[in-house]
Amino acid sequence: MEKKIILTMQPSKDIDIVLNEHDGITIGKENRIVKAEDIYNLLKYERGDVYTVESVNVQNLDVPVLKFFTELFCDITERLNRLSESQSGDEDEEYEEHTDKNGFEHSSEDDEELPL
């Protein structure tokens, strides 16, 4: 599933981080702290997810701060995207290993000879 993360610097200098325009977290201007658990809960990673990250800073406030958090999310999501790619490849290999040319599933037990 495609998931878009938007980091927005607000006029108050709070940073809003929103996933697919629904779920979000806010990093306050006072402490600039975000917990790993909050990021984990926001991303809601599932096998096959592909993330994009965008930042919005209309008034160019605290540019280095927004850049830091944007790069953080880019790093995290790049790793998750690679994980999704490798998992989808594993699924294809598993499917090929357990299906015959007609698409019928089989297991290694099916290859054993039966006594007559």
N, C-alpha and C positions, 0 to 999 in steps of 0.2 A: 504494500500500500504506500502511496506517495504521501509524505508528510512534510509540511512546510513550516519552518520556524522563523518567526519575525521578531527581531529585537528592536524595540523602539525607545529612543531617548525622549522622554516627556519634557515639557517646559519646566516642570518641577525638578528635573534632573533625576527622577526615578527612571529605571529601565524596566519596561514591560516586555516580557518574553511570552509569546503566544504560539501555540501549536494549532495549525489548521483553523485559525480564527475562533477557537473555542476555549480550550484550556490554557491557563497561563499562570505565571508567577511574576512577582514584582521584586526587583532589587532596589531597595531604598537608597536615597542619596546619602543618608546618614552613616551607613556602615558598609555598603557595597559588598555584602556577604550573600552567597547563595550556597545552600547545602546540597551535597551530592544526592541525598535522598529526594530533594525537590526536583532536581534535574531528572533523576531516574523516573519519578512519578509523572513528570511532564512528558517525557519522551514515549512512555508506554511501548517500548520496543517489542515487536513481534517478528517472527521469522518472515523475511521478504520485504520488510519496511525499507523504504528509500527516502532519505531526508535531504532537504535543501535548506539553506540558511540565508537569511537576508537581514540587513540592518537598515534602520531608518533613523535619520538624525536631521530633521528639517532645519533646525536652528543652529546646528553645529555646536552643541553644548557638550562639554566633557568628551571630546572626540577620542582621546586615548583610552578612556574608561570603556566606552562602548566598543571600541576596537578590541580591547582585551577580552571582553565577554563574547563578542562575535567570534573571535579566533578560538576561544574555548569551545564554543558550541560547534564550530566547524571541525575542530579536531575530534571531538566526541562522535559527531555524526559521520565523519569520514570513516572512522573505525567501524561504526555500526553498519554503514553501507557495504564495506568490505566483508563484514561478517555475513550479511544477507547474501552477497554474491557467492561467497564460498559455500554457504548452506544450500543455495539453490543448485549449485553444481553437484553437491553431495547427493541431493535428492535425485537428480538426473542419473547419476552413476548407480545409485541404489536401485532405481527403477529398471535400468538396463540390466543390472545383475540379476534381478528377480523376475524378469519377464522374458518370454521367448519372442521369436520374430513376429508372431501373430498378436502380441500384446497380452498373452495369458500369463498370469503370475504363477511362479513356482518357487520352491525352496530347494536347498541342497538335499533335503530328505527325499524329494521327488526323483532324484537321480540314482537313488539306491536300487539295486536289483532286487526284485521280489523272488522268493523261493517258489519253485513250481511244484 
